[in-house]
Each structure stands twice: as C-alpha cells, then as structure tokens.
Amino acid sequence: MDLRFSFRPTPAEHARVLTLMLRRKRGYWIFLALVAVVVVALVVVAALQGFSAAAIFATVLPYLLIFGLIFAGLPFLQRWQLARFYRQTPSLQQEQTHEFSEEGFRMSNPLANTLVRWDAFSEVLETKEHFLLFPSRFMAYFLPKRAIPSPEATQELRSFLRSRLGQSAKLRLLAA
C-alpha cells in the first residue's frame, strides 16, 4: 500500500511546526518559569521593602515589556528568516511529494529525493494541522493536513502509521 500526498510548503506553516517543536522542549518551559520567578521575586522584594504598588509596577513593567516583546517577536522573526530561507532554497520552492510505503517515508520534488526507513522514526504526532514524523526528539518532517484530499485518506494514513510504528504513533489531536 502506498499513500502519496503533494503540497507546496509555506514559511508560515513551517514556522508553526517549529513553534510546536520548541514547545515540546523542556528548556522552553524552564525559561518561561524562570522569567515568571524573576518577575514574582521583584514584586515580593519590592513589597517587603515597603514600596508602593505604583513603584512596584514601575519597577516590574520594563522587565515585562522586554520579555513580552521577545516572546511575541520571536515568531515574526522566525517567519521572516524562514521566508528568506525559502526564497534562497530552490528545493523548497518546488511541489513536495510525501509517499508512505512499506519501504519507508519518501520525500521528493523535482530537485531531491529522500527515503527514511520506518525504523528511523522515534515518534509520530498528529496535530490539528499536521502530521509530524520525528527521527529524533528535536527534528521532524511534516505533512500538512491540507495536502490530504479527504477524511478517508486521513484515516487511512493514521491506520498505516499505526501499523508501521505501533506505540510510537501518537495519533491524537494535540493543541498546536
């Protein structure tokens, strides 16, 4: 059985996948917790020293703005970098074909052809928008669901992935 899906990737879609992958990393959550601890510590120390609420707010606001701008600005920076990367990478400008067969997962376009055997994958996840195939914890190939022509084909892909990957196929909808 071979399942074949074609699509043209977009930088915005690629950025959403990278953001999802980033959120799976422990370091991301540790960073967010550290920022929260720093802000709370500033507020507590200022309150214990008898500062007024206005003074505490004035002290904490610059930190909140800086962290907020970094947190909110990173996706835009990432999309801009990916757009540049896509413009400078001819193989990404081509229609991509992803084929799922007994042999493995094949990605091809007019300029490239790659086969990854099933035993190379450690995990497969399904989100609202994508199927993500992980050969390692921090790297994934993605198939946008928009490339799948019907709900029946989506179900057929799920069944195929379960049969090839067993417990590694976490085919449930994750918040993306």
Backbone as CSV, one residue per row, in Angstrom:
resi,resn,N_x,N_y,N_z,CA_x,CA_y,CA_z,C_x,C_y,C_z
1,MET,0.844,-1.176,0.000,0.000,0.000,0.000,0.888,1.239,0.000
2,ASP,0.639,2.136,-0.914,1.355,3.407,-0.971,0.357,4.546,-0.845
3,LEU,0.685,5.485,0.007,-0.106,6.711,0.141,0.783,7.855,-0.314
4,ARG,0.260,8.695,-1.188,1.064,9.770,-1.758,0.292,11.083,-1.641
5,PHE,0.986,12.103,-1.116,0.376,13.418,-0.929,1.345,14.489,-1.424
6,SER,0.828,15.477,-2.150,1.671,16.559,-2.670,1.183,17.893,-2.152
7,PHE,2.134,18.786,-1.936,1.826,20.125,-1.437,3.014,21.039,-1.687
8,ARG,2.772,22.324,-1.583,3.832,23.319,-1.668,3.961,23.927,-0.273
9,PRO,5.092,23.722,0.404,5.235,24.227,1.781,5.305,25.754,1.819
10,THR,4.904,26.316,2.950,4.976,27.765,3.135,5.818,28.079,4.371
11,PRO,6.485,29.235,4.384,7.264,29.615,5.562,6.410,29.723,6.830
12,ALA,5.195,30.237,6.720,4.326,30.382,7.901,3.978,29.017,8.486
13,GLU,3.689,28.080,7.634,3.371,26.723,8.074,4.588,26.081,8.749
14,HIS,5.728,26.270,8.137,6.980,25.749,8.689,7.247,26.373,10.066
15,ALA,6.976,27.670,10.212,7.172,28.360,11.499,6.251,27.783,12.569
16,ARG,5.009,27.472,12.211,4.088,26.879,13.187,4.587,25.518,13.664
17,VAL,5.140,24.737,12.753,5.691,23.432,13.127,6.896,23.623,14.048
18,LEU,7.770,24.574,13.715,8.943,24.823,14.568,8.535,25.302,15.958
19,THR,7.494,26.122,16.030,7.000,26.585,17.334,6.468,25.413,18.145
20,LEU,5.726,24.535,17.515,5.225,23.343,18.207,6.378,22.492,18.721
21,MET,7.408,22.328,17.902,8.562,21.545,18.320,9.293,22.223,19.485
22,LEU,9.386,23.539,19.452,10.028,24.283,20.541,9.270,24.081,21.848
23,ARG,7.959,24.104,21.785,7.142,23.936,22.996,7.270,22.543,23.599
24,ARG,7.754,21.596,22.836,7.961,20.245,23.356,9.261,20.134,24.144
25,LYS,10.123,21.144,24.028,11.416,21.094,24.709,11.283,21.549,26.150
26,ARG,11.936,20.844,27.026,11.916,21.180,28.450,12.516,22.563,28.691
27,GLY,13.578,22.914,27.974,14.246,24.207,28.151,13.322,25.396,27.919
28,TYR,12.407,25.255,27.002,11.448,26.323,26.716,10.615,26.629,27.961
29,TRP,10.101,25.580,28.585,9.254,25.748,29.761,10.073,26.196,30.975
30,ILE,11.312,25.741,31.059,12.185,26.193,32.148,12.443,27.690,32.007
31,PHE,12.684,28.153,30.783,12.895,29.583,30.542,11.663,30.389,30.961
32,LEU,10.482,29.942,30.557,9.262,30.664,30.925,9.066,30.683,32.440
33,ALA,9.344,29.561,33.105,9.216,29.507,34.565,10.226,30.437,35.221
34,LEU,11.437,30.491,34.694,12.470,31.372,35.238,12.066,32.843,35.112
35,VAL,11.512,33.211,33.985,11.037,34.589,33.794,9.947,34.902,34.818
36,ALA,9.014,33.985,35.011,7.938,34.201,35.987,8.500,34.334,37.394
37,VAL,9.471,33.507,37.746,10.082,33.572,39.084,10.789,34.911,39.277
38,VAL,11.502,35.391,38.291,12.202,36.680,38.397,11.200,37.810,38.616
39,VAL,10.128,37.816,37.851,9.125,38.884,37.989,8.468,38.821,39.370
40,VAL,8.089,37.630,39.804,7.470,37.480,41.126,8.446,37.885,42.218
41,ALA,9.717,37.514,42.087,10.727,37.883,43.088,10.885,39.399,43.169
42,LEU,10.888,40.058,42.034,10.980,41.522,42.041,9.800,42.147,42.784
43,VAL,8.627,41.640,42.530,7.424,42.165,43.177,7.481,41.916,44.686
44,VAL,7.853,40.713,45.094,7.899,40.367,46.519,8.947,41.201,47.248
45,VAL,10.140,41.304,46.667,11.212,42.093,47.306,10.784,43.550,47.431
46,ALA,10.212,44.092,46.388,9.771,45.489,46.438,8.669,45.673,47.481
47,ALA,7.743,44.736,47.560,6.654,44.837,48.540,7.188,44.740,49.960
48,LEU,8.162,43.849,50.206,8.750,43.700,51.540,9.551,44.922,51.966
49,GLN,10.056,45.664,51.006,10.821,46.868,51.323,9.912,48.094,51.464
50,GLY,8.617,47.889,51.375,7.662,48.953,51.620,7.376,49.856,50.433
51,PHE,7.719,49.420,49.241,7.425,50.234,48.061,5.915,50.220,47.794
52,SER,5.441,51.287,47.226,4.014,51.371,46.892,3.729,50.528,45.658
53,ALA,2.460,50.269,45.439,2.056,49.480,44.274,2.508,50.159,42.982
54,ALA,2.442,51.484,42.928,2.866,52.229,41.734,4.367,52.065,41.501
55,ALA,5.149,52.101,42.576,6.593,51.946,42.444,6.943,50.520,42.003
56,ILE,6.224,49.551,42.552,6.460,48.154,42.161,6.125,47.973,40.687
57,PHE,4.994,48.524,40.272,4.578,48.410,38.874,5.618,49.054,37.964
58,ALA,6.122,50.231,38.349,7.125,50.926,37.542,8.427,50.123,37.465
59,THR,8.746,49.380,38.521,9.960,48.560,38.527,9.803,47.327,37.650
60,VAL,8.664,46.688,37.721,8.439,45.429,37.018,8.072,45.645,35.551
61,LEU,7.424,46.735,35.229,6.936,46.974,33.868,8.017,46.852,32.792
62,PRO,9.207,47.475,32.964,10.217,47.320,31.904,10.585,45.854,31.640
63,TYR,10.696,45.040,32.694,11.027,43.626,32.506,9.906,42.898,31.774
64,LEU,8.684,43.191,32.170,7.542,42.568,31.493,7.495,42.958,30.017
65,LEU,7.766,44.217,29.720,7.768,44.672,28.329,8.871,44.000,27.517
66,ILE,10.063,43.913,28.095,11.179,43.284,27.382,10.882,41.817,27.099
67,PHE,10.479,41.072,28.142,10.175,39.665,27.941,8.971,39.482,27.018
68,GLY,7.993,40.347,27.135,6.816,40.270,26.268,7.170,40.503,24.811
69,LEU,8.028,41.501,24.548,8.447,41.769,23.173,9.260,40.613,22.604
70,ILE,10.132,40.038,23.415,10.912,38.889,22.954,9.974,37.725,22.651
71,PHE,9.089,37.426,23.574,8.173,36.306,23.425,7.255,36.498,22.220
72,ALA,6.724,37.712,22.059,5.809,37.980,20.948,6.551,38.168,19.628
73,GLY,7.773,38.679,19.681,8.515,38.984,18.463,9.213,37.802,17.826
74,LEU,9.510,36.783,18.601,10.239,35.637,18.041,9.513,34.953,16.894
75,PRO,8.197,34.729,16.981,7.527,34.102,15.828,7.635,34.944,14.546
76,PHE,7.579,36.266,14.673,7.699,37.126,13.487,9.112,37.053,12.907
77,LEU,10.107,37.069,13.789,11.492,36.941,13.343,11.700,35.585,12.671
78,GLN,11.155,34.558,13.259,11.284,33.216,12.698,10.634,33.128,11.317
79,ARG,9.455,33.700,11.153,8.779,33.672,9.842,9.572,34.451,8.805
80,TRP,10.133,35.586,9.203,10.933,36.394,8.287,12.166,35.607,7.847
81,GLN,12.847,34.946,8.793,14.025,34.148,8.456,13.652,32.974,7.552
82,LEU,12.532,32.321,7.836,12.102,31.205,7.003,11.719,31.666,5.597
83,ALA,11.090,32.833,5.489,10.737,33.361,4.171,12.003,33.587,3.346
84,ARG,13.029,34.151,3.957,14.328,34.337,3.279,14.919,32.984,2.888
85,PHE,14.882,32.037,3.816,15.418,30.705,3.559,14.686,30.045,2.389
86,TYR,13.367,30.157,2.350,12.582,29.567,1.259,12.936,30.227,-0.078
87,ARG,13.110,31.553,-0.085,13.465,32.246,-1.325,14.831,31.806,-1.845
88,GLN,15.735,31.439,-0.946,17.111,31.094,-1.327,17.332,29.589,-1.481
89,THR,16.286,28.786,-1.293,16.428,27.331,-1.366,15.514,26.789,-2.466
90,PRO,16.073,26.519,-3.641,15.243,26.081,-4.769,14.397,24.843,-4.486
91,SER,14.900,23.886,-3.711,14.115,22.666,-3.485,12.854,22.932,-2.669
92,LEU,12.849,23.981,-1.842,11.652,24.310,-1.066,10.612,25.076,-1.893
93,GLN,11.020,25.570,-3.034,10.100,26.305,-3.899,9.308,25.357,-4.805
94,GLN,9.638,24.089,-4.758,9.005,23.080,-5.603,7.843,22.416,-4.870
95,GLU,6.973,21.815,-5.648,5.922,20.985,-5.068,6.591,19.772,-4.415
96,GLN,6.229,19.499,-3.169,6.789,18.380,-2.421,5.819,17.206,-2.495
97,THR,6.345,16.016,-2.615,5.521,14.812,-2.563,6.019,13.960,-1.409
98,HIS,5.102,13.583,-0.540,5.419,12.691,0.571,4.703,11.380,0.315
99,GLU,5.489,10.319,0.284,4.944,8.991,-0.002,5.191,8.082,1.199
100,PHE,4.141,7.408,1.612,4.196,6.466,2.728,4.038,5.068,2.139
101,SER,5.074,4.242,2.272,5.028,2.895,1.707,5.627,1.917,2.704
102,GLU,5.564,0.644,2.379,6.159,-0.376,3.236,7.657,-0.153,3.394
103,GLU,8.275,0.397,2.373,9.718,0.638,2.387,10.106,1.731,3.379
104,GLY,9.274,2.795,3.477,9.568,3.908,4.367,8.826,5.159,3.944
105,PHE,9.301,6.267,4.455,8.721,7.589,4.171,9.619,8.257,3.138
106,ARG,9.068,8.563,1.968,9.843,9.170,0.891,9.374,10.603,0.675
107,MET,10.345,11.505,0.646,10.081,12.912,0.318,10.759,13.187,-1.005
108,SER,10.020,13.772,-1.931,10.633,14.047,-3.225,10.054,15.320,-3.815
109,ASN,10.839,15.904,-4.695,10.431,17.030,-5.520,11.323,16.966,-6.759
110,PRO,11.163,17.851,-7.719,11.987,17.754,-8.928,13.502,17.853,-8.674
111,LEU,13.914,18.366,-7.523,15.338,18.553,-7.253,15.913,17.603,-6.209
112,ALA,15.077,16.840,-5.514,15.575,15.987,-4.437,14.680,14.775,-4.244
113,ASN,15.279,13.732,-3.652,14.535,12.511,-3.375,15.196,11.849,-2.168
114,THR,14.438,11.671,-1.088,14.983,11.104,0.144,14.039,10.032,0.670
115,LEU,14.618,8.917,1.105,13.853,7.843,1.725,14.348,7.673,3.154
116,VAL,13.392,7.661,4.100,13.709,7.405,5.501,12.951,6.131,5.879
117,ARG,13.677,5.122,6.294,13.045,3.848,6.662,12.289,3.996,7.977
118,TRP,11.273,3.168,8.160,10.386,3.298,9.322,11.104,3.139,10.645
119,ASP,12.119,2.294,10.710,12.802,2.105,11.989,13.644,3.312,12.399
120,ALA,13.770,4.308,11.528,14.487,5.540,11.872,13.629,6.487,12.711
121,PHE,12.309,6.272,12.717,11.426,7.202,13.415,11.235,6.805,14.871
122,SER,11.363,7.789,15.744,11.148,7.540,17.169,9.716,7.869,17.579
123,GLU,9.051,8.717,16.783,7.710,9.151,17.168,7.004,9.787,15.979
124,VAL,5.684,9.672,15.975,4.840,10.377,15.007,3.718,11.021,15.801
125,LEU,3.498,12.305,15.556,2.426,13.029,16.240,1.468,13.603,15.212
126,GLU,0.234,13.741,15.636,-0.774,14.401,14.813,-1.252,15.635,15.563
127,THR,-1.307,16.751,14.859,-1.881,17.980,15.414,-3.109,18.338,14.594
128,LYS,-3.687,19.455,14.927,-4.856,19.928,14.188,-4.512,20.186,12.717
129,GLU,-3.275,20.612,12.446,-2.877,21.000,11.094,-1.911,20.053,10.396
130,HIS,-1.203,19.203,11.154,-0.099,18.451,10.572,0.024,17.031,11.124
131,PHE,0.755,16.237,10.368,1.338,15.004,10.868,2.831,15.290,10.968
132,LEU,3.427,14.993,12.121,4.845,15.235,12.345,5.540,13.899,12.556
133,LEU,6.575,13.651,11.788,7.334,12.406,11.876,8.718,12.739,12.425
134,PHE,9.027,12.217,13.615,10.255,12.551,14.332,11.309,11.451,14.208
135,PRO,12.400,11.705,13.484,13.517,10.757,13.512,14.381,10.971,14.760
136,SER,14.231,12.117,15.406,14.890,12.404,16.686,13.951,13.274,17.505
137,ARG,14.308,13.498,18.745,13.421,14.257,19.631,13.203,15.698,19.164
138,PHE,14.186,16.292,18.507,14.119,17.716,18.182,14.092,18.017,16.686
139,MET,13.796,17.027,15.875,13.720,17.241,14.442,12.524,16.460,13.904
140,ALA,11.767,17.084,12.993,10.593,16.393,12.451,10.378,16.763,10.992
141,TYR,9.859,15.800,10.255,9.324,16.042,8.922,7.837,16.276,9.120
142,PHE,7.239,17.147,8.290,5.812,17.388,8.479,5.041,17.260,7.185
143,LEU,3.819,16.777,7.360,2.854,16.700,6.265,1.656,17.528,6.678
144,PRO,1.386,18.627,5.963,0.193,19.413,6.299,-1.073,18.637,5.937
145,LYS,-2.048,18.717,6.808,-3.308,18.012,6.542,-4.026,18.574,5.321
146,ARG,-3.724,19.812,4.958,-4.350,20.393,3.770,-3.967,19.630,2.505
147,ALA,-2.863,18.858,2.568,-2.417,18.073,1.415,-3.182,16.755,1.285
148,ILE,-3.928,16.401,2.310,-4.657,15.132,2.300,-6.057,15.398,1.750
149,PRO,-6.440,14.721,0.677,-7.656,15.099,-0.048,-8.988,14.823,0.643
150,SER,-9.022,13.884,1.616,-10.315,13.541,2.193,-10.146,13.004,3.612
151,PRO,-11.228,13.031,4.401,-11.168,12.415,5.731,-10.845,10.923,5.667
152,GLU,-11.285,10.269,4.609,-10.993,8.841,4.458,-9.498,8.626,4.269
153,ALA,-8.866,9.487,3.482,-7.420,9.379,3.261,-6.658,9.674,4.553
154,THR,-7.169,10.604,5.354,-6.547,10.905,6.647,-6.619,9.679,7.545
155,GLN,-7.769,9.042,7.593,-7.927,7.842,8.412,-7.039,6.706,7.901
156,GLU,-6.931,6.597,6.600,-6.075,5.567,6.008,-4.608,5.811,6.393
157,LEU,-4.184,7.071,6.387,-2.816,7.403,6.798,-2.600,7.069,8.274
158,ARG,-3.561,7.425,9.125,-3.456,7.087,10.553,-3.285,5.571,10.747
159,SER,-4.125,4.807,10.085,-4.060,3.347,10.209,-2.711,2.820,9.728
160,PHE,-2.244,3.349,8.621,-0.958,2.913,8.082,0.179,3.233,9.057
161,LEU,0.179,4.453,9.605,1.231,4.841,10.544,1.188,3.982,11.805
162,ARG,0.003,3.693,12.297,-0.118,2.811,13.470,0.446,1.421,13.166
163,SER,0.156,0.920,11.973,0.636,-0.423,11.619,2.153,-0.451,11.477
164,ARG,2.754,0.627,11.020,4.205,0.658,10.817,4.967,1.040,12.087
165,LEU,4.368,1.894,12.936,5.113,2.454,14.067,4.601,2.035,15.434
166,GLY,3.462,1.386,15.514,2.943,0.893,16.786,2.806,1.976,17.841
167,GLN,3.437,1.757,19.003,3.321,2.685,20.142,3.930,4.055,19.853
168,SER,4.828,4.143,18.890,5.455,5.431,18.560,4.495,6.370,17.841
169,ALA,3.405,5.834,17.324,2.441,6.649,16.587,1.429,7.237,17.562
170,LYS,1.662,8.458,17.972,0.745,9.153,18.877,-0.203,9.976,18.013
171,LEU,-1.174,9.314,17.484,-2.070,9.939,16.522,-3.331,10.414,17.234
172,ARG,-3.138,11.451,17.972,-4.245,12.120,18.633,-4.081,13.590,18.345
173,LEU,-5.145,14.314,18.442,-5.044,15.739,18.159,-4.373,16.455,19.319
174,LEU,-3.256,17.080,19.038,-2.548,17.892,20.026,-2.870,19.345,19.756
175,ALA,-2.889,20.141,20.799,-3.068,21.587,20.600,-1.849,22.105,19.883
176,ALA,-2.070,22.790,18.781,-0.931,23.298,18.002,-0.780,24.786,18.160
